[in-house]
Amino acid sequence: MSTIEHNVTGKCFELRLEGHRCVLDYTLNNNVMTITHTGVPSELGGRGLAAEITKFALDHAQSKGWGVIPQCSYVAAYIQKHPIYASLVS
């Protein structure tokens, strides 16, 4: 498993691997995290890294008691495939 860091100032979760940066961007307003973008460089594609960073971000939101608005289509699809996170959706 790779190391994912929460960049509070940059409002994102980051995973760095092999000189590349994977990211999940969000905004936070009234304890609702709106996930706006996930990005994985093509060099790292197919390794499940987007799923890994999404799970980390959703687990973080859950631990904080935040709601989630999945504006990013990847995250919306991830939540549909993993109904354990459905209760987070605001």
Secondary structure, DSSP 8 states (H G I E B T S, - for coil): ---EEEETTTTEEEEEETTEEEEEEEEEETTEEEEEEEE--GGGTTSSHHHHHHHHHHHHHHHHT-EEEE-SHHHHHHHHH-GGGGGGB-
